[in-house]
Amino acid sequence: MENLLMKDGHHRLLAEFRYTPPKVERGYANQTLFVDVSNNTIAARPVDERTKRTFIGGRGFGLWLLWNAVKGTTRWNDPENEVILSSGPIGGTTVYPGAGKSIAVSLSPLTETVVDSNVGGYFGPLLKFAGWDAIELQGIAEEEVIVFIDGNQGLVQILTAPHESSDSYVLPGQIVDLFAQSPEERRAVSSVTSGPGAEHSLMGCLNVSFYDVRRQFVRLKQAGRGGIGTVFRHKKVKALVVKYVGVKGDSNVPADYADLASVGSKMHREICEQDPLMNDMRGGGTTMLTRIMNDFDLLPVHNYRFGSHPEAKNLYKSEFTPYFSLGIPDGCWYGCTLACARCVDRLTPRTGPYQGQVVHVDAPEYETVAAVGSNCGIFDPHAVLEANFYCDLYGIDTISYGTALAFAMECYETGILNPERAGGLDLRFGNAAAMLELLHQMASGTGFGPTFGLGVRRMKRIFAEKYGADPRFLLDIGMECKGLEYSEYVSKESIAQQAGYGLANKGPQHDEAWLIFMDAVSKQIPTFEDKAEALHYFPMFRTWFGLNGLCKLPWNDVEPADNKKVHSPRVAARVPEHVGNYIRLFKAVTGRQDVNEPEDLVRMSEPAYNFQRLFNLKMGYGTREHDAIPYRSMGPVTVEEYESRAERYDSQLREVDIDPQGKSTLEKVALLRAHREKRYQLLVDAVYRRRGWTADGIPTLETVRRLEIDYPDVLDLLKQHNVQ
């Protein structure tokens, strides 16, 4: 790095910290890195055995570090708020697929409480091999800075960054050029960046890079949820960079490499044989879900009013694969044979600063296709790809963007918004040009962009106060909970999915409890007790992936050929062989011998999961009232919605001894609503009991002590809320 400073003179050195890179042992570097860009402080902090046993890594480490950094009065834009990234003990493994995940944790601008967001790319694994289990980024810099970690030299630096672009399409490539000393080192450099959209909105995402050797350009994966990119740019951090040369199959120094290699080899073979017969993730990523969701009336259309659309076929996988690089499966970390990160090598945007130029972008996930596509009534694959490109470039979460836009479009069509209020935009459903123009307004902080960028929760308040809109209607159709915009599934016919959204710690994101198929389609969890068990078991299992640095796709998006013969009714054991794989995997890396059954994985997750609920409580949330959901996620709000599925809804009224004959549609909407809202509260009661929470949704003292998270400040918090 000294040579760089000498040769360009632009990057002033603000602080430097030298360390002896530790040898990773059984998945842990046993220290974390603290960087405060307000005063240019850099420090190493040890990780003790209790922290590893209670919080495991990844999401758990992020929650614990942030808890100790902030007070209940800390806001997202205060200097003490942090952006934390951490992998986990299994993270960085190259011999088992899907082991390159990291978790970003921060106080969210959207929810005003703690949020976590998982992401692929190389940063988390390289950070660990550079000697750090996590990084805490605190403070607000006086000028734009880069934080650079060299894991081979044992060097951490804070550098000024006066000339690098804030554009996440350009900046990651500039970072590689800056820090890779040879072509061979380019793959050893990974960055975390955001963009100008994050600077002008509350829904900023983080872009985590990896260098594609075959294509010879940098690609991006996103930690999208909760506005962590907004926090990042508020700190005036232009890039967080790690460099580590020398990744090997045993870089985690596992306790039993032979068993690790054995279970990994078995899973690699299974993916190669079974993925083409199942979801074909290698061929199209998650784009195959659009057709499935449309077929089962679960695809969000026109702000979740409907679950299918005749034009949805234009957003099926077959419409995107011609854009993909054929014959080149793509993994976002070494050794992932599922390789679902498809790439569009040649896209020509029709709008914006890259209009007419040939660019590349990672292929859209299902969530993006549904968010900026069907939910906004836009069935043009090129428009979806272009929105995906600009969201990444500007550092904007595609899910929050699409869900918020669908809400704004319904407000426009119902007269709450008009061209003057919407910055000159015609926000009718289906207007792809307006969808893209709003993105550019967000990046520049002009027009409707600043208002829109506040997210659904704040737009509801503004529209009621400034424009006289009915606040009850806005509450019903504004698809957010806890301040976070919904991910892309119509949950009207799945009460388990409704509760999965409402009770999710960070807000309505499917990665905590995706039960919609088991509940609405397969009918595998018919009773409230079954649903409550699923709503306990499933989030804990998904939490386990986030603690350890794992992607969930190899868990149940590919299955052994004989899985149906051994199918278990237990939620987390839907693919028993894979659950057994994860037990072997964890033991092989960490050497812990107390993990032998699926329930052990669940018990491992409970401390971090309950601690996150308590963190919400610390920040002024975390009680039953904050688990309330918009009625549209339960049932039809409008006459049009009801009448689009009138036969279904009339039948459901008859099932509860209500005769719809002779009643107006408005009367039937109200009767169905009363029934569904009551059922939701009954399910919430059942889930709270199963999780060991009070009737107000707070972990009981018994639960806290059982999970050994009875720290003095936790006990004080419970006492403040009369939990004794």
Secondary structure, DSSP 8 states (H G I E B T S, - for coil): -HHHHHHH--S-EEEEEE------BTTB-SEEEEEETTTTEEEEEE--HHHHHHH-SHHHHHHHHHHTT--TT--TTSTT-EEEEE--SSTT-SSSTT---EEEEEE-TTTSSEEEEEE-SSHHHHHHHTT-SEEEEES--SS-EEEEEETTTTEEEEEE-SSS-S-TTTHHHHHHHHH-SSGGGGGGEEEEE--HHHHTSS-B-EEEEEEETTTTEEEEEEE-GGGHHHHHHHTTEEEEEEE-----TTTT--S-HHHHHHHHHHHHHHHHHHGGGTT-HHHHGGGGHHHHHHHTT-S-BTTTTBS--GGGGGGSHHHHGGGB-TT--B-SSTT-TT-B--EEEEE--SSSTTTTS-EEEE---HHHIIIIIGGGT---HHHHHHHHHHHHHHTB-HHHHHHHHHHHHHHHHTTSS-TTTTTT----TT-HHHHHHHHHHHHHT-TTHHHHTT-HHHHHHHHHHHH---HHHHHHH--EETTEE--S---TT-HHHHHHHHT-TTSS-TTT---HIIIIIS----SHHHHHHHHHHHHHHHHHHHHHT--SHHHHSS--TTGGGG--SSSTTSSHHHHHHHHHHHHHHH---S--SHHHHHHHHHHHHHHHHHHHHHTT--SGGGG---GGGTS--SHHHHHHTHHHHHHHHHHTT---TT--HHHHHHHHHHHHHHHHHHHHHHHHHHHTB-TTS-B-HHHHHHTT---HHHHHHHHHTT--
